[in-house]
Amino acid sequence: MANNRISVHGQWSSRWAFILAATGSAVGLGNIWRFPYETAENGGGAFVVVYLVCIALVGLPILMAETMMGRRGRQSPINTMKALAEEERRGRYWQLLGVLGVAAGFLILTFYSIVAGWTLAYVFRSISGVFARSSVAQTQEMFATLVSDPERMLAWHTIFIAMTVLVVSRGVKSGLEQAVRYLMPVLFLLVLVLAGYSLATPGFSAAMSYLFKPDFSQIDNATVLSALGHAFFTLSLGMGAMMTYGSYLSQHTSIPKASVSIAVIDTGVALLAGIAIFPIVFTYGLQPEEGGPGLIFKILPIAFGQMPYGRGIGFLFFVLLMFAAWTSAISLLEPATAWLVERKGFTRVRAAMYTGLTAWVLGIGSLLSLNLWSNAKLFGMTFFELVEYLSVNVMLPVGGLLVAVFAGWFMSRSSSYDELKLNKYGYMVWKVGTRFVAPAGVILILLQKIFGFLG
């Protein structure tokens, strides 16, 4: 059955524009902030091997499915799922899958903006030279001082939300596409420059062994589940972003080829981030596993303060981190903005301002939970921790699981085959992956995150 729907929001001008935008969504803090510390905490090279397998077996089939569903529906995730459920003669409750994706992405933006604000702050700190000859205690105190200051945190949060609203308010071609056309090449260049710098450091050889010579005795249930979870998170699955971006995709673009390109580039940037970061860590005698989530903000500044040209290298690194956060945030705000335009008839500017303002207000709760409200807890978690747990550990996997179930079991063969345009064997591989392999992996993630199963 031919798909004759047209998106009211416009269309990507080319396949490459879509790949840049989708990669921009995927290449966020997850690749440059989260991937290094996940690798450090889960056995180095052993984690990398399992992560690559999980990208191929779990991430890629769901990425193709979500993009395919978006192009089929040509609307925001909520209205896309309503249209697809009607087309496939399924229950209207499938529309809740769209609601879940939009809500998950929106909630992630509310606390993501706080972390992105840290990157903005560190851009200016790095160029000012405050990292020079810093000790571990000094960099930890520097970070703690930033987090404990609600006024300063609010300022950075406000600036970052405003930057995101500015791009989204301009629409698909004038806003999203123009932003990623400039931001993504610069991001790729920066990560290559930083990786190139690390080639000449004394710790490069040790870092390569750490990353690419896996000790398979390090692989256990926790390693596999962490790799599954990160593979899922890093491709922006289950948060409505890929479904929304897919709705702007030309009917002539190959979804399988574009999806493979996105997965390869996203994974490549993650590995390059590791190649850029770990040689610096080893060169200056630091222990990567000691950094945890604070590896970027507490440990690396020590190295930047000691190395030749450290001020410039540190500045480039945090600019890279800021660009990565910005391109992801744009994709998190877009689904809710698109829905307001479709449902309420708002202009782009008005819809983006409404969604941005709401995200800003909710983000204040996460911001204050790091300082003034740090003792206020629900279910043993601060507001920041609760929002992160529900959105990342519950809503994203549930959304991804339902995407796989709907695409693999409830969409007719003619609909999915018409969109994917795979040959017989390629379609069969995708179908098996979407029906069985990917759901099994996502269910394991859910069991581990909610009940600690196999943890």
C-alpha positions in Angstrom: 0.0 0.0 0.0 1.5 3.3 -1.0 2.0 6.0 1.6 0.6 9.3 0.4 0.7 11.2 3.6 2.6 14.5 3.7 4.1 16.1 6.8 2.8 19.6 7.6 6.2 20.4 9.1 8.1 20.0 5.9 10.8 17.5 4.8 14.5 17.0 5.0 16.1 18.3 1.9 18.3 15.2 1.4 19.2 11.8 2.9 22.3 13.3 4.3 20.4 16.0 6.2 18.3 13.3 7.8 21.4 11.3 8.8 23.0 14.4 10.3 19.9 15.3 12.2 19.3 11.7 13.5 23.0 11.3 14.3 22.9 14.6 16.1 20.1 13.3 18.2 22.0 10.1 19.0 25.4 11.6 19.4 24.8 13.5 22.6 26.1 13.3 26.1 25.5 9.6 26.0 28.5 9.1 23.6 31.0 11.6 25.0 30.0 11.8 28.7 28.3 8.4 29.4 30.2 6.0 27.1 33.7 6.5 28.7 32.5 6.0 32.3 30.3 3.1 31.3 33.3 1.5 29.7 35.5 2.3 32.7 33.0 0.7 35.1 32.4 -2.4 33.1 35.7 -3.9 32.1 37.0 -1.7 29.3 37.4 -3.6 26.1 35.0 -6.4 27.2 32.2 -3.8 27.5 33.1 -2.3 24.1 32.7 -5.7 22.4 29.3 -6.5 24.0 28.2 -2.9 23.3 28.9 -3.3 19.6 27.0 -6.6 19.5 24.0 -5.0 21.3 24.0 -2.1 18.8 23.7 -4.6 15.9 21.2 -7.0 17.5 19.0 -4.7 19.5 19.6 -1.1 18.6 19.5 -1.3 14.8 16.3 -3.2 14.3 14.4 -0.9 16.7 16.0 2.2 15.0 14.7 1.0 11.6 11.3 0.2 13.0 10.9 3.6 14.7 12.0 5.5 11.7 9.8 3.4 9.4 6.8 4.1 11.6 7.5 7.8 11.6 7.7 8.0 7.9 4.5 5.9 7.5 2.6 8.2 9.8 4.1 11.6 8.7 3.1 13.3 12.0 4.2 13.7 15.6 4.5 10.4 17.4 1.1 10.7 19.1 -0.7 11.4 15.8 1.5 8.9 13.9 0.5 6.1 16.3 -3.2 7.1 16.0 -3.0 7.0 12.2 -1.0 3.7 12.1 -3.4 2.0 14.5 -6.3 3.0 12.3 -4.5 1.9 9.1 -3.7 -1.5 10.6 -7.1 -1.8 12.3 -5.6 -2.0 15.7 -6.9 -0.6 19.0 -6.8 3.1 19.7 -4.7 2.4 22.8 -1.6 2.2 20.6 -1.8 6.0 20.5 -0.5 5.8 24.1 2.8 4.6 22.6 3.2 8.0 21.0 2.3 9.7 24.2 4.9 7.7 26.1 7.6 8.5 23.6 6.9 12.3 23.6 6.6 12.3 27.4 9.9 10.4 27.9 11.9 12.6 25.6 10.4 15.7 27.2 11.2 14.6 30.8 14.7 13.7 29.7 15.2 17.2 28.4 14.2 18.7 31.8 17.2 17.2 33.5 19.4 16.9 30.4 19.4 20.7 30.3 21.0 20.8 33.7 23.9 18.6 32.7 24.2 20.5 29.5 24.5 23.6 31.6 27.5 22.2 33.3 29.2 21.8 29.8 28.5 25.5 29.1 30.0 26.5 32.4 33.1 24.4 31.8 33.6 25.9 28.3 34.3 29.2 30.0 36.2 27.7 32.9 38.5 25.8 30.6 39.4 28.9 28.5 40.0 30.9 31.7 42.8 28.6 32.8 41.3 27.7 36.2 42.3 24.1 35.7 46.0 24.9 35.7 47.8 22.6 38.2 44.6 21.5 39.8 44.5 18.6 42.2 41.8 16.0 42.5 40.4 17.7 45.6 40.4 21.1 43.8 38.5 19.8 40.7 36.0 18.0 42.9 35.5 21.2 44.9 35.1 23.2 41.7 32.4 20.9 40.5 30.6 20.8 43.9 30.6 24.6 44.1 28.9 24.8 40.7 26.3 22.2 41.6 25.6 23.7 45.0 24.9 27.2 43.5 21.2 27.3 42.4 21.4 30.8 40.9 24.4 30.0 38.7 22.8 26.6 37.7 19.5 28.4 36.8 21.4 30.8 34.6 23.1 28.0 32.6 19.8 26.0 32.4 18.0 29.1 31.1 20.6 29.8 28.4 20.6 26.2 27.2 16.8 25.9 27.0 16.8 29.2 25.1 19.4 27.9 22.6 17.2 24.8 22.0 14.0 26.8 21.6 15.6 29.1 19.1 16.5 26.3 16.8 13.2 24.3 17.1 11.1 27.5 16.6 12.6 28.0 13.1 11.1 24.7 11.8 12.5 21.7 10.0 14.5 23.3 7.1 15.4 26.7 8.6 16.0 25.5 12.1 16.7 21.8 12.6 18.4 21.1 9.3 20.4 24.3 9.3 21.6 23.7 12.8 22.8 20.2 12.2 24.5 21.1 8.9 26.8 23.4 10.8 27.0 21.8 14.3 27.6 18.2 13.3 30.6 18.7 11.0 32.2 20.9 13.6 31.4 18.2 16.2 33.0 15.5 14.0 36.0 17.7 13.4 36.5 18.4 17.1 36.4 14.8 18.2 38.8 13.9 15.4 41.2 16.7 16.5 41.0 15.6 20.1 41.6 11.9 19.1 44.5 13.0 17.0 46.0 14.9 19.9 45.7 11.7 22.0 47.7 9.7 19.4 50.9 11.5 20.5 50.4 11.1 24.3 52.4 8.5 26.2 49.3 6.8 27.5 47.9 6.1 24.0 49.2 2.5 23.8 47.8 1.6 27.2 44.5 3.2 26.3 44.2 1.2 23.1 44.8 -2.0 25.0 42.3 -1.0 27.5 39.6 -0.3 24.9 40.3 -2.8 22.2 42.0 -5.8 23.8 39.1 -7.3 25.7 39.5 -9.5 28.7 36.5 -11.8 28.3 36.7 -12.9 31.8 35.4 -9.5 32.7 32.1 -10.1 31.0 29.3 -10.9 33.4 25.6 -10.3 33.6 26.1 -6.7 34.7 28.4 -6.0 31.7 25.9 -7.4 29.3 23.0 -5.5 30.8 24.9 -2.2 31.0 25.9 -2.6 27.3 22.3 -3.3 26.3 21.1 -0.3 28.2 23.7 2.0 26.8 23.2 0.8 23.2 19.5 1.6 23.6 20.0 5.0 25.2 22.7 6.2 22.8 20.6 5.7 19.7 17.8 7.9 21.1 15.3 5.0 20.9 11.9 5.1 22.6 11.8 8.9 23.1 9.9 9.9 20.0 12.8 11.6 18.4 13.6 9.1 15.7 9.8 8.6 14.9 9.5 12.4 14.5 12.6 12.8 12.4 11.5 9.8 10.3 8.2 11.6 9.6 10.2 14.3 7.7 12.1 11.7 5.6 11.7 11.5 1.8 9.9 8.4 0.5 12.8 7.8 -1.8 15.4 7.5 1.0 16.4 4.0 2.1 15.6 3.6 5.7 17.9 0.5 6.2 20.9 2.3 4.6 20.2 5.5 6.6 19.8 3.6 9.8 23.0 1.7 9.3 24.8 5.0 8.6 23.4 6.5 11.8 24.4 3.5 13.9 27.9 3.4 12.4 28.5 7.1 12.9 27.0 7.2 16.4 29.2 4.2 17.4 32.2 5.7 15.7 31.9 8.9 17.7 31.6 7.0 20.9 34.8 5.0 20.1 36.6 8.2 19.1 35.5 9.8 22.4 37.1 6.9 24.2 40.2 7.2 22.0 40.4 10.9 22.9 39.7 10.6 26.6 41.5 7.4 27.9 45.0 8.2 26.6 44.8 11.5 28.5 43.6 9.7 31.6 46.4 7.1 31.4 49.1 9.7 30.5 48.5 11.6 33.7 48.3 8.6 35.9 44.6 8.9 36.6 42.3 5.9 37.1 39.3 5.9 34.7 37.2 3.7 37.0 37.5 6.2 39.8 35.7 8.9 37.9 32.3 7.4 37.3 29.8 9.8 36.0 32.1 12.6 37.1 35.0 11.5 34.9 34.4 14.4 32.5 34.0 17.1 35.1 36.2 16.0 38.0 39.0 13.9 36.5 39.7 15.3 33.0 40.2 18.9 34.1 43.2 17.7 36.1 44.8 16.4 32.9 43.9 19.6 31.0 45.5 21.6 33.8 48.8 19.7 33.4 49.2 19.1 29.7 50.9 21.4 27.1 48.2 23.6 25.5 45.8 22.2 28.0 43.7 25.4 28.1 43.0 25.1 24.4 42.5 21.3 24.4 40.1 21.6 27.4 38.2 24.4 25.7 37.7 22.3 22.5 36.6 19.3 24.5 33.9 21.2 26.4 32.7 22.9 23.2 32.4 19.4 21.7 30.4 18.3 24.7 28.2 21.3 24.5 27.5 20.8 20.7 26.7 17.2 21.3 24.2 18.1 24.1 22.6 20.8 22.0 21.9 18.6 19.0 20.3 16.0 21.2 18.2 18.5 23.1 16.8 19.8 19.8 15.5 16.3 19.0 14.0 16.0 22.5 12.0 19.2 22.2 10.8 18.7 18.6 8.2 15.9 19.2 6.2 17.9 21.7 6.5 21.0 19.6 5.3 19.2 16.5 2.3 17.8 18.4 1.2 21.3 19.5 1.4 22.6 16.0 -0.8 19.7 14.7 -3.2 19.5 17.7 -3.6 23.1 18.7 -2.8 24.9 15.4 0.0 26.9 17.1 2.7 28.6 15.1 6.1 27.0 15.3 7.4 29.9 17.4 4.5 29.7 19.9 4.7 25.9 20.2 8.4 25.9 20.8 8.2 28.7 23.4 5.4 26.8 25.3 7.2 23.5 25.3 10.5 25.2 26.1 9.0 27.1 29.0 7.4 24.0 30.4 10.7 22.1 30.2 12.5 25.0 31.9 10.0 25.1 34.8 10.2 21.3 35.4 14.0 21.5 35.1 14.1 23.8 38.1 12.9 20.9 40.2 15.9 18.8 39.1 18.2 21.8 39.5 17.1 22.5 43.1 17.2 18.8 44.0 21.0 19.0 43.6 21.3 21.7 46.3 18.4 23.3 48.2 16.1 20.3 47.9 18.8 17.6 48.2 17.2 16.2 51.4 13.7 16.0 49.9 13.3 12.5 48.6 10.5 10.3 47.2 11.1 6.5 47.1 14.6 7.2 48.3 15.4 9.4 45.3 15.7 13.2 44.8 13.6 14.8 42.1 16.4 14.7 39.6 17.0 11.0 40.3 13.3 10.1 40.2 12.8 11.9 36.8 15.9 10.3 35.4 15.0 6.8 36.7 11.4 6.9 35.3 12.3 8.4 31.9 15.5 6.5 31.1 15.1 3.2 33.0 11.4 2.6 32.6 9.8 4.8 29.9 12.5 4.5 27.2 12.7 0.6 27.4 8.9 0.3 27.5 8.6 2.6 24.5 11.3 0.8 22.6 9.7 -2.6 23.4 6.3 -1.4 22.2 7.8 0.0 19.0 9.3 -3.4 18.3 6.1 -5.3 19.1 3.9 -3.0 16.9 6.3 -3.0 14.0 7.1 -6.7 14.2 3.7 -8.2 15.1 0.9 -5.7 14.4 2.0 -3.9 11.2 1.0 -5.7 8.1 3.8 -7.1 5.9 2.7 -4.9 3.0 3.1 -1.7 5.2 6.5 -2.5 6.6 7.8 -4.0 3.4 6.6 -1.0 1.5 8.6 1.4 3.8 11.7 -0.6 4.3 12.2 -1.8 0.7 14.5 -4.7 1.8 15.0 -7.8 -0.3 13.4 -11.0 0.9 16.3 -12.1 3.1 17.0 -8.7 4.5 13.4 -8.3 5.4 13.3 -11.7 7.1 16.4 -10.8 9.2 14.9 -7.5 10.3 11.6 -9.2 11.1 13.3 -11.8 13.3 15.3 -9.1 15.0 12.3 -6.9 15.6 10.0 -9.7 16.7 12.3 -11.8 18.9 15.9 -10.6 19.5 15.4 -6.9 20.2 12.3 -7.4 22.5 14.2 -10.1 24.5 17.1 -7.6 25.0 14.8 -4.8 26.1 12.9 -7.1 28.5 16.2 -7.9 30.1 17.0 -4.2 30.5 13.6 -3.6 32.1 13.9 -6.6 34.5 17.4 -5.4 35.6 16.4 -1.8 36.0 13.2 -2.4 37.8 13.9 -5.5 39.8 17.7 -5.9 39.7 17.2 -9.2 37.8 20.6 -10.7 36.9 22.2 -7.5 38.2 
